[in-house]
Amino acid sequence: MKAFVYRGPGRSGVEDRPRPEIEGPGDAIVKMVKTTLCGTDLHILKGDVATCAPGRILGHEGIGTIAALGPAVSTFHEGDRVLISCISSCGTCGYCRRGMYSHCTTGGWILGNEIDGTQAEYVRIPHAETSLYPIPKGADEEAMVMLSDILPTGFECGVLNGKVAPGARLAIVGAGPIGLAALLTAQLYSPAEIIMIDLDDNRLAMARTFGATQTVNSTDGKAAAAVKALTGGLGVDTAIEAVGIGATFQLCQDIVSPGGVIANIGVHGEKVDLHLEKLWSQNITITTRLVDAVTTPMLLKTMQSGKIDPTRLITHHFTFDHILDAYETFANAARTKALKVIITA
């Protein structure tokens, strides 16, 4: 089968690989139908994710059709159309029982990281019964791809960890796909103000169409002052970091109000500064999280009800034969205006 393979920092390509086989009784083999690219894939390609070794097939998102099942799987059948969660969970270990699927002792974020992932013709899914979801009849399959990772990540790591509440002032630093996913799902909690901050005017314009009440271009280095001006000098109740670099984490520290929350989503490949000399007395909460995808069933119902339309995040379509073009487009989003790309088998 064809697969997109990480070969080491700055090196990748499409290779012929053997089709995966059942290795454990709870496994499923899924024939991929649609997948996508994630900012985390770009971090891997740069060498920022030490757990991902050269030779790994990338990808942790997508939908497909079950091609084979291990003998312990009883809730799915061959031919079923399924959503693949970015997080594999056994459902029984101590972390899973606490809802921390991302730290499952035999799962977690392993697809496209510690085991081969979804950017291939077939993928092996461990713990299939608790890591796959049936796709409802008539569901928009491209919207379903957004439920693999980006929507629950924005919601859990940003909105829930950030304690977004009705009437709150919220700032999201980074108007890329994950920041926009946080923007979409934050509106379920009716914050009074949502300020989007980015360097890219195109993404800020899109954020306004997604529901941002204010936007700030941070190119001039004066974003903190702009946010303070918009909030009467108070700052925001929740600052969501959705980029993963030192400057954006610093900006969150500069704009959060006393008693507020900094919710980190971004994948940080380098150290950042934490200014406790300023924050120690301010009753600030700082949260970190790897998505658990525990909210996927709820988000699926919310999407089906029409309260959220994640297809608005999709800007480009490719076939798997053009996955290199997809990566080029996604990695150069400032030029291509790409958000999420859909790759069809």
Protein Blocks (a to p, Z undefined) as FASTA:
>chain_A
ZZdddebehiacdddddddddfbfkbccdddfbdcddfklmmmmnopamklcghiagdje
dcdddfbdcfklmkbcehiacdddfbdcehlamklmnopamlofkgcjfehplmccfbbf
bdcdehkllmcccddehiafklmmmmmmmmmmmmmmmmmmnopaehiacddehjafklmm
mmmmmmmnopabdcdddfblklmmmmmmnopabdcdfklopmmmmmmmmnnonopfbdcd
ffopaklmmmmmmmpcehiacddfbdcfbdcdddfklmmmnopacdddddeklmmmmmmm
mmmnopacfklmpmbdcdfklmmmmmmmmmmmmlnopabdcddZZ
